Structures are given as structure tokens and as C-alpha cells.
Amino acid sequence: MEKRVCFDFEIEFSNGGGIQGQEFRLDIEGDDISDDALADYIVRDMRLLMVGTVRILNKRIIEEPHKRPLDALDGGE
């Protein structure tokens, strides 16, 4: 079975404001992903700019079919 990460996040922007996500899910390769790698993935995938702090909360790995083609997980390379 394929793996996905389910988590909450909080992002603060360096120019003010922020966004939050609850029960957000992303496809992953392997059995785990670090909080730093997950934060980088969110910022890159959502094309966010002026990002200050990213907090990953309530992270858990679940078994569930991937929703994207596998080449999308590595940026299409």
C-alpha cells in the first residue's frame, strides 16, 4: 500500500499574516518524512513567498493510495 502523510500546519509570513491547514494530506515516497522536508514541500508545492515560520503539527503516516502521479512527488524530474 502507498503512504501519505496527514498533518496540520501553520505558516507565518515575514510580511505579516499567515495560513493554516488541518488534516492536510500529501503523497510521500517511503515510510516517513521529516518536518523540515514536509515544510519545504508545502512551501514549494503551494508556491508561497515571504514565508517566515512553518510549524508541522499532529503528523502521522497513513496507508492510502496516492492521489498524484509518482513523478509529481519529485517535481516531475
MODELLER restraints for C-alpha pairs under 7 A, 6 or more apart:
rsr = mdl.restraints
at = mdl.atoms
rsr.add(forms.Gaussian(group=physical.xy_distance, feature=features.Distance(at['CA:1:A'], at['CA:63:A']), mean=5.91, stdev=0.5))
rsr.add(forms.Gaussian(group=physical.xy_distance, feature=features.Distance(at['CA:1:A'], at['CA:64:A']), mean=6.50, stdev=0.5))
rsr.add(forms.Gaussian(group=physical.xy_distance, feature=features.Distance(at['CA:1:A'], at['CA:65:A']), mean=6.73, stdev=0.5))
rsr.add(forms.Gaussian(group=physical.xy_distance, feature=features.Distance(at['CA:2:A'], at['CA:63:A']), mean=5.62, stdev=0.5))
rsr.add(forms.Gaussian(group=physical.xy_distance, feature=features.Distance(at['CA:2:A'], at['CA:64:A']), mean=5.60, stdev=0.5))
rsr.add(forms.Gaussian(group=physical.xy_distance, feature=features.Distance(at['CA:2:A'], at['CA:65:A']), mean=5.26, stdev=0.5))
rsr.add(forms.Gaussian(group=physical.xy_distance, feature=features.Distance(at['CA:2:A'], at['CA:66:A']), mean=6.21, stdev=0.5))
rsr.add(forms.Gaussian(group=physical.xy_distance, feature=features.Distance(at['CA:3:A'], at['CA:27:A']), mean=6.40, stdev=0.5))
rsr.add(forms.Gaussian(group=physical.xy_distance, feature=features.Distance(at['CA:3:A'], at['CA:28:A']), mean=5.86, stdev=0.5))
rsr.add(forms.Gaussian(group=physical.xy_distance, feature=features.Distance(at['CA:3:A'], at['CA:29:A']), mean=6.85, stdev=0.5))
rsr.add(forms.Gaussian(group=physical.xy_distance, feature=features.Distance(at['CA:3:A'], at['CA:30:A']), mean=6.99, stdev=0.5))
rsr.add(forms.Gaussian(group=physical.xy_distance, feature=features.Distance(at['CA:3:A'], at['CA:31:A']), mean=6.63, stdev=0.5))
rsr.add(forms.Gaussian(group=physical.xy_distance, feature=features.Distance(at['CA:3:A'], at['CA:61:A']), mean=6.66, stdev=0.5))
rsr.add(forms.Gaussian(group=physical.xy_distance, feature=features.Distance(at['CA:3:A'], at['CA:62:A']), mean=5.72, stdev=0.5))
rsr.add(forms.Gaussian(group=physical.xy_distance, feature=features.Distance(at['CA:3:A'], at['CA:63:A']), mean=4.66, stdev=0.5))
rsr.add(forms.Gaussian(group=physical.xy_distance, feature=features.Distance(at['CA:3:A'], at['CA:64:A']), mean=5.84, stdev=0.5))
rsr.add(forms.Gaussian(group=physical.xy_distance, feature=features.Distance(at['CA:4:A'], at['CA:25:A']), mean=6.50, stdev=0.5))
rsr.add(forms.Gaussian(group=physical.xy_distance, feature=features.Distance(at['CA:4:A'], at['CA:26:A']), mean=5.47, stdev=0.5))
rsr.add(forms.Gaussian(group=physical.xy_distance, feature=features.Distance(at['CA:4:A'], at['CA:27:A']), mean=4.37, stdev=0.5))
rsr.add(forms.Gaussian(group=physical.xy_distance, feature=features.Distance(at['CA:4:A'], at['CA:28:A']), mean=5.29, stdev=0.5))
rsr.add(forms.Gaussian(group=physical.xy_distance, feature=features.Distance(at['CA:4:A'], at['CA:61:A']), mean=5.81, stdev=0.5))
rsr.add(forms.Gaussian(group=physical.xy_distance, feature=features.Distance(at['CA:4:A'], at['CA:62:A']), mean=5.35, stdev=0.5))
rsr.add(forms.Gaussian(group=physical.xy_distance, feature=features.Distance(at['CA:4:A'], at['CA:63:A']), mean=6.21, stdev=0.5))
rsr.add(forms.Gaussian(group=physical.xy_distance, feature=features.Distance(at['CA:4:A'], at['CA:64:A']), mean=6.32, stdev=0.5))
rsr.add(forms.Gaussian(group=physical.xy_distance, feature=features.Distance(at['CA:5:A'], at['CA:25:A']), mean=5.54, stdev=0.5))
rsr.add(forms.Gaussian(group=physical.xy_distance, feature=features.Distance(at['CA:5:A'], at['CA:26:A']), mean=5.44, stdev=0.5))
rsr.add(forms.Gaussian(group=physical.xy_distance, feature=features.Distance(at['CA:5:A'], at['CA:27:A']), mean=6.46, stdev=0.5))
rsr.add(forms.Gaussian(group=physical.xy_distance, feature=features.Distance(at['CA:5:A'], at['CA:28:A']), mean=6.69, stdev=0.5))
rsr.add(forms.Gaussian(group=physical.xy_distance, feature=features.Distance(at['CA:5:A'], at['CA:59:A']), mean=6.81, stdev=0.5))
rsr.add(forms.Gaussian(group=physical.xy_distance, feature=features.Distance(at['CA:5:A'], at['CA:60:A']), mean=5.77, stdev=0.5))
rsr.add(forms.Gaussian(group=physical.xy_distance, feature=features.Distance(at['CA:5:A'], at['CA:61:A']), mean=4.53, stdev=0.5))
rsr.add(forms.Gaussian(group=physical.xy_distance, feature=features.Distance(at['CA:5:A'], at['CA:62:A']), mean=6.06, stdev=0.5))
rsr.add(forms.Gaussian(group=physical.xy_distance, feature=features.Distance(at['CA:6:A'], at['CA:23:A']), mean=5.70, stdev=0.5))
rsr.add(forms.Gaussian(group=physical.xy_distance, feature=features.Distance(at['CA:6:A'], at['CA:24:A']), mean=5.49, stdev=0.5))
rsr.add(forms.Gaussian(group=physical.xy_distance, feature=features.Distance(at['CA:6:A'], at['CA:25:A']), mean=4.46, stdev=0.5))
rsr.add(forms.Gaussian(group=physical.xy_distance, feature=features.Distance(at['CA:6:A'], at['CA:26:A']), mean=6.77, stdev=0.5))
rsr.add(forms.Gaussian(group=physical.xy_distance, feature=features.Distance(at['CA:6:A'], at['CA:59:A']), mean=5.77, stdev=0.5))
rsr.add(forms.Gaussian(group=physical.xy_distance, feature=features.Distance(at['CA:6:A'], at['CA:60:A']), mean=5.44, stdev=0.5))
rsr.add(forms.Gaussian(group=physical.xy_distance, feature=features.Distance(at['CA:6:A'], at['CA:61:A']), mean=6.26, stdev=0.5))
rsr.add(forms.Gaussian(group=physical.xy_distance, feature=features.Distance(at['CA:7:A'], at['CA:22:A']), mean=6.60, stdev=0.5))
rsr.add(forms.Gaussian(group=physical.xy_distance, feature=features.Distance(at['CA:7:A'], at['CA:23:A']), mean=5.16, stdev=0.5))
rsr.add(forms.Gaussian(group=physical.xy_distance, feature=features.Distance(at['CA:7:A'], at['CA:24:A']), mean=5.33, stdev=0.5))
rsr.add(forms.Gaussian(group=physical.xy_distance, feature=features.Distance(at['CA:7:A'], at['CA:25:A']), mean=6.59, stdev=0.5))
rsr.add(forms.Gaussian(group=physical.xy_distance, feature=features.Distance(at['CA:7:A'], at['CA:56:A']), mean=6.90, stdev=0.5))
rsr.add(forms.Gaussian(group=physical.xy_distance, feature=features.Distance(at['CA:7:A'], at['CA:57:A']), mean=6.00, stdev=0.5))
rsr.add(forms.Gaussian(group=physical.xy_distance, feature=features.Distance(at['CA:7:A'], at['CA:58:A']), mean=5.28, stdev=0.5))
rsr.add(forms.Gaussian(group=physical.xy_distance, feature=features.Distance(at['CA:7:A'], at['CA:59:A']), mean=4.28, stdev=0.5))
rsr.add(forms.Gaussian(group=physical.xy_distance, feature=features.Distance(at['CA:7:A'], at['CA:60:A']), mean=6.41, stdev=0.5))
rsr.add(forms.Gaussian(group=physical.xy_distance, feature=features.Distance(at['CA:8:A'], at['CA:21:A']), mean=5.37, stdev=0.5))
rsr.add(forms.Gaussian(group=physical.xy_distance, feature=features.Distance(at['CA:8:A'], at['CA:22:A']), mean=4.33, stdev=0.5))
rsr.add(forms.Gaussian(group=physical.xy_distance, feature=features.Distance(at['CA:8:A'], at['CA:23:A']), mean=5.44, stdev=0.5))
rsr.add(forms.Gaussian(group=physical.xy_distance, feature=features.Distance(at['CA:8:A'], at['CA:24:A']), mean=6.01, stdev=0.5))
rsr.add(forms.Gaussian(group=physical.xy_distance, feature=features.Distance(at['CA:8:A'], at['CA:56:A']), mean=6.07, stdev=0.5))
rsr.add(forms.Gaussian(group=physical.xy_distance, feature=features.Distance(at['CA:8:A'], at['CA:57:A']), mean=4.97, stdev=0.5))
rsr.add(forms.Gaussian(group=physical.xy_distance, feature=features.Distance(at['CA:8:A'], at['CA:58:A']), mean=5.93, stdev=0.5))
rsr.add(forms.Gaussian(group=physical.xy_distance, feature=features.Distance(at['CA:8:A'], at['CA:59:A']), mean=6.91, stdev=0.5))
rsr.add(forms.Gaussian(group=physical.xy_distance, feature=features.Distance(at['CA:9:A'], at['CA:20:A']), mean=5.54, stdev=0.5))
rsr.add(forms.Gaussian(group=physical.xy_distance, feature=features.Distance(at['CA:9:A'], at['CA:21:A']), mean=5.19, stdev=0.5))
rsr.add(forms.Gaussian(group=physical.xy_distance, feature=features.Distance(at['CA:9:A'], at['CA:22:A']), mean=6.64, stdev=0.5))
rsr.add(forms.Gaussian(group=physical.xy_distance, feature=features.Distance(at['CA:9:A'], at['CA:55:A']), mean=5.52, stdev=0.5))
rsr.add(forms.Gaussian(group=physical.xy_distance, feature=features.Distance(at['CA:9:A'], at['CA:56:A']), mean=4.68, stdev=0.5))
rsr.add(forms.Gaussian(group=physical.xy_distance, feature=features.Distance(at['CA:9:A'], at['CA:57:A']), mean=5.75, stdev=0.5))
rsr.add(forms.Gaussian(group=physical.xy_distance, feature=features.Distance(at['CA:10:A'], at['CA:19:A']), mean=5.97, stdev=0.5))
rsr.add(forms.Gaussian(group=physical.xy_distance, feature=features.Distance(at['CA:10:A'], at['CA:20:A']), mean=4.47, stdev=0.5))
rsr.add(forms.Gaussian(group=physical.xy_distance, feature=features.Distance(at['CA:10:A'], at['CA:21:A']), mean=6.65, stdev=0.5))
rsr.add(forms.Gaussian(group=physical.xy_distance, feature=features.Distance(at['CA:10:A'], at['CA:54:A']), mean=5.79, stdev=0.5))
rsr.add(forms.Gaussian(group=physical.xy_distance, feature=features.Distance(at['CA:10:A'], at['CA:55:A']), mean=5.13, stdev=0.5))
rsr.add(forms.Gaussian(group=physical.xy_distance, feature=features.Distance(at['CA:10:A'], at['CA:56:A']), mean=6.80, stdev=0.5))
rsr.add(forms.Gaussian(group=physical.xy_distance, feature=features.Distance(at['CA:11:A'], at['CA:18:A']), mean=5.32, stdev=0.5))
rsr.add(forms.Gaussian(group=physical.xy_distance, feature=features.Distance(at['CA:11:A'], at['CA:19:A']), mean=5.32, stdev=0.5))
rsr.add(forms.Gaussian(group=physical.xy_distance, feature=features.Distance(at['CA:11:A'], at['CA:20:A']), mean=6.28, stdev=0.5))
rsr.add(forms.Gaussian(group=physical.xy_distance, feature=features.Distance(at['CA:11:A'], at['CA:53:A']), mean=5.74, stdev=0.5))
rsr.add(forms.Gaussian(group=physical.xy_distance, feature=features.Distance(at['CA:11:A'], at['CA:54:A']), mean=4.52, stdev=0.5))
rsr.add(forms.Gaussian(group=physical.xy_distance, feature=features.Distance(at['CA:11:A'], at['CA:55:A']), mean=6.45, stdev=0.5))
rsr.add(forms.Gaussian(group=physical.xy_distance, feature=features.Distance(at['CA:12:A'], at['CA:18:A']), mean=4.27, stdev=0.5))
rsr.add(forms.Gaussian(group=physical.xy_distance, feature=features.Distance(at['CA:12:A'], at['CA:19:A']), mean=6.75, stdev=0.5))
rsr.add(forms.Gaussian(group=physical.xy_distance, feature=features.Distance(at['CA:12:A'], at['CA:51:A']), mean=6.30, stdev=0.5))
rsr.add(forms.Gaussian(group=physical.xy_distance, feature=features.Distance(at['CA:12:A'], at['CA:52:A']), mean=5.38, stdev=0.5))
rsr.add(forms.Gaussian(group=physical.xy_distance, feature=features.Distance(at['CA:12:A'], at['CA:53:A']), mean=5.15, stdev=0.5))
rsr.add(forms.Gaussian(group=physical.xy_distance, feature=features.Distance(at['CA:12:A'], at['CA:54:A']), mean=6.52, stdev=0.5))
rsr.add(forms.Gaussian(group=physical.xy_distance, feature=features.Distance(at['CA:13:A'], at['CA:50:A']), mean=5.53, stdev=0.5))
rsr.add(forms.Gaussian(group=physical.xy_distance, feature=features.Distance(at['CA:13:A'], at['CA:51:A']), mean=4.44, stdev=0.5))
rsr.add(forms.Gaussian(group=physical.xy_distance, feature=features.Distance(at['CA:13:A'], at['CA:52:A']), mean=4.78, stdev=0.5))
rsr.add(forms.Gaussian(group=physical.xy_distance, feature=features.Distance(at['CA:13:A'], at['CA:53:A']), mean=6.99, stdev=0.5))
rsr.add(forms.Gaussian(group=physical.xy_distance, feature=features.Distance(at['CA:14:A'], at['CA:50:A']), mean=5.41, stdev=0.5))
rsr.add(forms.Gaussian(group=physical.xy_distance, feature=features.Distance(at['CA:14:A'], at['CA:51:A']), mean=5.65, stdev=0.5))
rsr.add(forms.Gaussian(group=physical.xy_distance, feature=features.Distance(at['CA:14:A'], at['CA:52:A']), mean=4.64, stdev=0.5))
rsr.add(forms.Gaussian(group=physical.xy_distance, feature=features.Distance(at['CA:15:A'], at['CA:50:A']), mean=6.58, stdev=0.5))
rsr.add(forms.Gaussian(group=physical.xy_distance, feature=features.Distance(at['CA:27:A'], at['CA:66:A']), mean=5.56, stdev=0.5))
rsr.add(forms.Gaussian(group=physical.xy_distance, feature=features.Distance(at['CA:27:A'], at['CA:67:A']), mean=6.95, stdev=0.5))
rsr.add(forms.Gaussian(group=physical.xy_distance, feature=features.Distance(at['CA:28:A'], at['CA:73:A']), mean=6.94, stdev=0.5))
rsr.add(forms.Gaussian(group=physical.xy_distance, feature=features.Distance(at['CA:32:A'], at['CA:61:A']), mean=6.80, stdev=0.5))
rsr.add(forms.Gaussian(group=physical.xy_distance, feature=features.Distance(at['CA:35:A'], at['CA:56:A']), mean=6.19, stdev=0.5))
rsr.add(forms.Gaussian(group=physical.xy_distance, feature=features.Distance(at['CA:39:A'], at['CA:54:A']), mean=6.21, stdev=0.5))
rsr.add(forms.Gaussian(group=physical.xy_distance, feature=features.Distance(at['CA:71:A'], at['CA:77:A']), mean=6.59, stdev=0.5))
